[in-house]
């Protein structure tokens, strides 16, 4: 596999290196794993749609667009509170 060089701020490098070390990984391995787990927006949207269909078939859960917007806003609020 060919390597690539990516320039990022030193602070970001430090955070990523700490996260990698905490999991017992090299930064290279950590970033490779992160890249494998990271889905492009179109794939995330498709996965979300598949999940909605499965939930509806399984237990009838079928949130409206308004429900989803409200739940997204609530999640955003909770994440912002947790980051304080």
N, C-alpha and C positions, 0 to 999 in steps of 0.2 A: 504494500500500500504506500502510495506517495504521500509525503507530508506536505502541509501547507503552513505558511506563517501568517498569523493574524495579529494585527496591532490593536491593543486595547489599553485603556488607562491602567496605570500601575495599581491603583486602588482596586479595580475590578480583578486584575490578575491576582492580587493578594487574597481577595475574598474567595475566588475560585480555587486557589491553591489550598487555602484553609479547609474548604469544603471537601476537596479531594482527599487531603490528609486525614480528615475526620472519618472518612469511609475507607481508609487504608489503600487509597489508589494514588497513582501518579496523576499529575494534572492532565497529561496526555490521555490516559485511560478514562479519567473522569469526563473530559470533554467529548471523547468518542462515544461514551455511554449516553451522555446528555444529548448528543446529536441524534442518536438512534431513537431516543424517547421523544424527541421534539417533533410534533406533527405540524405540517403547514396548515394554514387556516382552512383550506378546502377539505383536507382530510379530517380535521377536527369537526367541521360542520357535518360532514358525512357520518362520522362516528356518532355525533350527537343525535342526528336524525335516526340512525339505526337503533340507538338506545331508546329513544322516545317510542319507536314502534314496538320494540320488545317489551317495554314497560306497559304500554297500552294493551298488548296482547296478554301479558302475564296477569296484570291486576287492574286494568282499566284506567290507569293514570294517564291523563291526556291534558297537560296544562295548555291554557290559551297563550297567545302571544303576550297579553297583558300580564298573566301569571308569571311567565318567564322573565319579563322585564322587571317585575316587582322582585322576584327571587334574585335576579342578577344584581339589582340595586342593593338588596339586603346583603348579599355576599360581599359586594364591593365595600359597603359600610363596615361590615365585620372585619374584613381584611385590613382596612384603614385603621380601625381601632386597635387591632392586634399589632400593627406596625408602630404604634405610638410608644 
